[in-house]
Amino acid sequence: MSCFWPNSAVFFSYRINLTIAGPLQQGSRNIVEAQGLTQLRPIYRVCRILAKDSPSQDVSQPNILWIVTTQWRGQAAGYAGDVNARTPWLDGLASEAVNYTQAVTPHPLGPQARAALLTGKLCPENGVKGYWDALPNEARTVAHALKDRGYSTAWFGKWHLAERDRSAPFVGEAHAKMIVPPARRGGFEMWEGFESGFLLNEPWLHGTRLPQPKHFKGYQAEVLVQRAAEWLKTPHSQPTFCVLSLEAPHPPYHAPAPHVAEVKPGELKLRGNVPVGADIEKQTREEMAGYYAHIEATDRAIGKLLTEVDLSETIIVFTSVHGDMHGSHGLFRKAWPYEESIRVPLLVRYPAGKGPNAKSQRPNKKDDSAVSLVDLPHMAVAWSEGRVWHNKRDSALISMPAATEIAQQCPVAWRGFRSAQHKLVLNEDGTPWLYFDLQKDPLEMKNLAGDPAKSGEIETLRRLL
């Protein structure tokens, strides 16, 4: 098994399965079984691919396209059952794709999530801990790995990993026009985008073809789709890896969404964990009216890319760096450990006749394995080498390695894990904060962290973390 970071290393991880029963076996390195609780299986992985390794190009290497959005929670799509979401293009893509129904972001805040997504390493190991941390110049990314394997690499859109001016407004041209130096562009040969700024319309772009920021008219997602499409349609002698990084549906939610009318707030169906009849419900409805408008506009922009570019020989990935609480549990925005914040959409569409379901009459499949955004670079490397990537975990690590002072975001650091059945979240000092049975309580309405009957389970899992 090969990995893409430069130095040889041995990694040790636990496979957690919360459905195994049996007496506790102490002193065994291979299997530890706890009554009704957990199975632990050490998995050793030796990674020996060096930075300058460059396997010979195989004509069967697929093109790879990542479509990465911002703040699009996993529940907010038509194919996911959300009646508020008008996503016909993504619904069509889902009908041909593997749908990872349990996918999570490892860190539900932009820079940390993006660092993990690009490096295949969790924070702070990848060099990013807090919101203002920049991705280190020496960080090895998926772009480096795929270039070593014969790929032409390109990035279009939001970066959010450069050094930023903390005194500048979050929304506006200051961050949108700041130049990301070539050494800070993660190894992408073609780079065209912006640091941040949250300008969903009239974006400023700079990069390989644009040495100085240039103002573009139109909806940001449509502009980026056009720029990426031009590059993808250009003949390439190598297989291509392209990342399309879109800022929508991130706030400001009421920024204009072209050719989309916001639904009336009172017509929206809210999740069952949103408090009703108070200011929280009002804010939720007003914000989500704009949120779903940008979801529809972004879906339409993605549809334009899917129709204008021949992607028949391309593995297409659709996802988001994190979700949004939107009033659930009385909370807003992200960095929280709840489902609305950490669950993200993840679709993988393989070329016809390829992929894990190539022999099936129905290529689409729901996969409920514990996949995380940190796995995507490893998936891409496997695809480039002609291998089928398999998830070997029953749970995914989740955390906010540093507290954030940004308004409405979770103000404390925490760490934990999530499986399809359970979620455990610890405070920074290691004490239990949240413990949910997700199968019985998918809306996370009953916190079991203080239940005496669960104290043994929680303590065993807490020691593992």
ZAMARGU-4260 file (C-alpha; in steps of 0.2 Angstrom, whole numbers, plus 5000, padded with zeros to 4 digits):
<rodrens>
0) 5000/5000/5000 | 5007/5017/4995 | 5005/5034/5002 | 5009/5051/4995 | 5019/5060/5009
5) 5038/5060/5006 | 5046/5051/5021 | 5044/5033/5025 | 5033/5030/5040 | 5023/5017/5049
10) 5006/5022/5055 | 4995/5014/5068 | 4976/5015/5069 | 4962/5006/5077 | 4947/4999/5068
15) 4932/5002/5079 | 4916/4992/5078 | 4903/4996/5091 | 4892/4981/5088 | 4903/4967/5094
20) 4899/4958/5110 | 4909/4947/5121 | 4920/4947/5137 | 4934/4959/5139 | 4950/4952/5134
25) 4965/4961/5142 | 4983/4960/5135 | 4979/4956/5117 | 4986/4967/5104 | 4975/4959/5090
30) 4958/4960/5097 | 4950/4968/5112 | 4932/4964/5114 | 4921/4973/5127 | 4903/4968/5131
35) 4892/4976/5119 | 4905/4989/5116 | 4919/4988/5104 | 4932/4978/5094 | 4949/4985/5091
40) 4960/4979/5077 | 4977/4987/5075 | 4981/4991/5057 | 4998/4994/5052 | 5002/5003/5036
45) 5019/5006/5029 | 5021/5021/5017 | 5037/5021/5006 | 5033/5032/4992 | 5046/5046/4992
50) 5044/5064/4986 | 5052/5062/4970 | 5045/5045/4966 | 5037/5045/4949 | 5028/5029/4943
55) 5027/5027/4925 | 5012/5033/4917 | 4998/5021/4913 | 4987/5025/4898 | 4972/5019/4909
60) 4975/5033/4922 | 4958/5042/4924 | 4956/5060/4924 | 4950/5066/4941 | 4939/5081/4945
65) 4935/5087/4963 | 4920/5099/4965 | 4922/5106/4982 | 4909/5118/4989 | 4908/5127/5006
70) 4895/5125/5020 | 4884/5113/5010 | 4879/5101/5023 | 4876/5082/5019 | 4858/5083/5022
75) 4854/5097/5010 | 4852/5089/4993 | 4837/5082/4984 | 4845/5065/4982 | 4848/5065/5001
80) 4829/5068/5004 | 4829/5086/5008 | 4812/5093/5001 | 4819/5111/5002 | 4834/5107/4990
85) 4832/5109/4971 | 4847/5100/4965 | 4842/5091/4949 | 4860/5091/4942 | 4867/5083/4958
90) 4852/5071/4959 | 4857/5065/4942 | 4875/5064/4946 | 4870/5054/4962 | 4860/5042/4951
95) 4877/5037/4943 | 4888/5038/4958 | 4894/5030/4974 | 4885/5040/4988 | 4895/5040/5004
100) 4880/5042/5016 | 4891/5044/5032 | 4904/5055/5025 | 4911/5068/5037 | 4923/5083/5038
105) 4937/5079/5050 | 4937/5097/5055 | 4921/5108/5053 | 4929/5124/5049 | 4936/5130/5032
110) 4955/5131/5034 | 4957/5116/5045 | 4946/5106/5033 | 4955/5111/5018 | 4972/5107/5025
115) 4966/5089/5029 | 4958/5088/5012 | 4974/5093/5002 | 4987/5084/5013 | 4978/5068/5018
120) 4983/5072/5036 | 4973/5078/5051 | 4976/5094/5060 | 4987/5099/5067 | 4999/5086/5060
125) 4997/5094/5043 | 5004/5111/5050 | 4987/5120/5052 | 4979/5121/5069 | 4969/5137/5071
130) 4958/5147/5059 | 4972/5159/5054 | 4986/5147/5051 | 4992/5145/5034 | 4997/5129/5025
135) 5016/5127/5027 | 5026/5130/5011 | 5034/5113/5014 | 5017/5104/5015 | 5015/5089/5003
140) 4998/5089/4995 | 4988/5078/4983 | 4994/5089/4969 | 5012/5084/4972 | 5007/5066/4973
145) 4998/5066/4957 | 5011/5076/4948 | 5023/5063/4953 | 5012/5050/4945 | 5011/5059/4928
150) 4996/5071/4931 | 4994/5089/4925 | 4986/5098/4940 | 4975/5113/4942 | 4966/5123/4955
155) 4951/5135/4952 | 4943/5145/4966 | 4943/5148/4984 | 4960/5144/4993 | 4958/5149/5012
160) 4975/5143/5017 | 4986/5158/5014 | 4992/5170/5027 | 4978/5183/5030 | 4976/5200/5037
165) 4967/5197/5054 | 4961/5215/5054 | 4953/5215/5037 | 4934/5212/5036 | 4929/5194/5033
170) 4917/5199/5018 | 4924/5210/5005 | 4938/5214/4993 | 4953/5214/5005 | 4954/5195/5007
175) 4947/5192/4989 | 4961/5203/4981 | 4976/5197/4991 | 4989/5188/4981 | 4993/5170/4986
180) 5011/5168/4981 | 5016/5153/4970 | 5025/5145/4984 | 5009/5145/4994 | 4998/5136/4981
185) 5000/5118/4987 | 5010/5112/4972 | 4997/5115/4959 | 5004/5118/4942 | 4989/5128/4936
190) 4982/5139/4950 | 4968/5152/4948 | 4958/5158/4962 | 4957/5169/4977 | 4961/5168/4996
195) 4943/5171/5003 | 4932/5186/5004 | 4915/5178/5002 | 4911/5187/4987 | 4897/5176/4979
200) 4896/5188/4965 | 4909/5198/4955 | 4924/5188/4961 | 4942/5194/4959 | 4954/5180/4952
205) 4973/5179/4951 | 4985/5166/4948 | 4996/5157/4934 | 4987/5166/4920 | 4983/5182/4930
210) 4998/5189/4939 | 4987/5203/4946 | 4969/5201/4953 | 4956/5203/4939 | 4938/5208/4942
215) 4925/5196/4934 | 4907/5200/4931 | 4894/5187/4936 | 4890/5173/4949 | 4906/5167/4957
220) 4902/5148/4954 | 4898/5152/4935 | 4914/5161/4933 | 4924/5148/4940 | 4915/5134/4931
225) 4919/5144/4914 | 4937/5146/4919 | 4939/5127/4924 | 4930/5122/4908 | 4942/5131/4897
230) 4956/5122/4905 | 4948/5105/4905 | 4943/5107/4886 | 4961/5111/4882 | 4970/5096/4875
235) 4982/5088/4888 | 4996/5075/4885 | 4994/5069/4903 | 4979/5064/4913 | 4972/5078/4923
240) 4968/5082/4941 | 4957/5097/4943 | 4950/5105/4959 | 4935/5117/4957 | 4933/5125/4974
245) 4917/5135/4976 | 4912/5147/4990 | 4893/5145/4989 | 4882/5141/4998 | 4892/5150/5012
250) 4885/5166/5019 | 4881/5180/5015 | 4865/5170/5012 | 4855/5184/5004 | 4868/5189/4991
255) 4860/5188/4974 | 4858/5171/4967 | 4856/5172/4948 | 4839/5167/4940 | 4834/5159/4957
260) 4819/5166/4968 | 4821/5163/4986 | 4807/5152/4993 | 4796/5160/5007 | 4804/5157/5024
265) 4787/5150/5031 | 4787/5137/5017 | 4803/5129/5022 | 4803/5112/5031 | 4815/5113/5046
270) 4824/5098/5055 | 4816/5092/5070 | 4830/5098/5081 | 4827/5116/5077 | 4818/5125/5092
275) 4801/5132/5086 | 4791/5148/5090 | 4806/5159/5094 | 4819/5170/5087 | 4830/5155/5082
280) 4816/5148/5071 | 4814/5165/5063 | 4833/5167/5059 | 4834/5149/5053 | 4820/5152/5041
285) 4826/5168/5034 | 4844/5162/5032 | 4839/5146/5024 | 4829/5154/5011 | 4845/5162/5004
290) 4855/5146/5008 | 4844/5135/4997 | 4843/5148/4983 | 4862/5147/4982 | 4862/5128/4983
295) 4850/5129/4967 | 4861/5142/4959 | 4877/5132/4962 | 4869/5115/4956 | 4865/5124/4940
300) 4883/5130/4938 | 4889/5112/4941 | 4876/5106/4928 | 4884/5118/4916 | 4901/5110/4919
305) 4894/5093/4917 | 4886/5097/4900 | 4900/5108/4892 | 4915/5097/4896 | 4917/5079/4891
310) 4919/5070/4907 | 4915/5052/4902 | 4933/5047/4906 | 4934/5057/4922 | 4931/5052/4940
315) 4920/5066/4947 | 4920/5069/4966 | 4907/5081/4974 | 4908/5087/4992 | 4909/5101/5004
320) 4922/5106/5017 | 4909/5107/5031 | 4890/5110/5034 | 4880/5123/5044 | 4869/5121/5060
325) 4855/5132/5053 | 4846/5133/5070 | 4848/5114/5075 | 4850/5113/5094 | 4848/5132/5094
330) 4865/5135/5085 | 4871/5142/5069 | 4886/5141/5057 | 4900/5127/5060 | 4914/5121/5070
335) 4901/5112/5081 | 4902/5093/5083 | 4884/5090/5078 | 4878/5081/5062 | 4873/5097/5053
340) 4890/5104/5055 | 4901/5089/5052 | 4891/5078/5039 | 4895/5083/5021 | 4890/5076/5004
345) 4901/5065/4995 | 4898/5058/4978 | 4910/5048/4967 | 4905/5045/4949 | 4917/5033/4940
350) 4918/5032/4921 | 4907/5019/4914 | 4913/5001/4916 | 4926/5006/4930 | 4926/5008/4948
355) 4920/4997/4962 | 4903/4993/4954 | 4909/4991/4936 | 4901/4974/4934 | 4884/4980/4941
360) 4869/4984/4931 | 4867/4999/4943 | 4883/5009/4945 | 4875/5020/4959 | 4877/5013/4977
365) 4875/5019/4994 | 4890/5016/5004 | 4888/5018/5023 | 4907/5016/5028 | 4915/5029/5039
370) 4923/5040/5025 | 4931/5057/5029 | 4937/5071/5018 | 4955/5067/5024 | 4953/5051/5014
375) 4951/5059/4997 | 4969/5062/4993 | 4972/5043/4997 | 4957/5039/4985 | 4965/5050/4971
380) 4982/5041/4973 | 4974/5024/4972 | 4964/5029/4957 | 4980/5036/4948 | 4988/5019/4951
385) 4974/5009/4945 | 4969/5003/4962 | 4951/5002/4970 | 4952/5012/4986 | 4944/5003/5001
390) 4939/5011/5018 | 4946/5000/5032 | 4939/5010/5047 | 4922/5008/5056 | 4924/5026/5063
395) 4931/5043/5058 | 4940/5055/5069 | 4933/5072/5071 | 4940/5087/5080 | 4942/5106/5082
400) 4960/5107/5087 | 4959/5125/5092 | 4945/5136/5098 | 4939/5150/5087 | 4933/5167/5092
405) 4923/5170/5076 | 4905/5174/5080 | 4892/5160/5081 | 4905/5147/5078 | 4909/5134/5092
410) 4920/5143/5104 | 4929/5128/5111 | 4941/5115/5106 | 4935/5097/5106 | 4940/5080/5099
415) 4930/5064/5096 | 4925/5050/5084 | 4909/5046/5074 | 4903/5030/5067 | 4887/5026/5059
420) 4880/5020/5076 | 4889/5031/5089 | 4897/5048/5091 | 4908/5053/5106 | 4915/5070/5109
425) 4927/5075/5122 | 4931/5092/5129 | 4949/5099/5127 | 4953/5092/5145 | 4947/5075/5140
430) 4930/5075/5149 | 4915/5069/5140 | 4904/5082/5132 | 4893/5073/5120 | 4888/5054/5117
435) 4875/5050/5105 | 4867/5034/5098 | 4865/5039/5081 | 4855/5024/5075 | 4841/5027/5089
440) 4843/5046/5090 | 4849/5053/5072 | 4844/5071/5077 | 4855/5070/5093 | 4841/5075/5105
445) 4847/5064/5120 | 4865/5067/5126 | 4871/5051/5135 | 4887/5058/5141 | 4879/5060/5158
450) 4870/5044/5159 | 4877/5033/5173 | 4873/5017/5163 | 4884/5023/5149 | 4899/5028/5160
455) 4909/5012/5157 | 4907/5013/5138 | 4912/5031/5138 | 4927/5028/5149 | 4934/5014/5138
460) 4932/5024/5122 | 4938/5040/5130 | 4955/5031/5134 | 4956/5026/5116 | 4955/5044/5111
</rodrens>
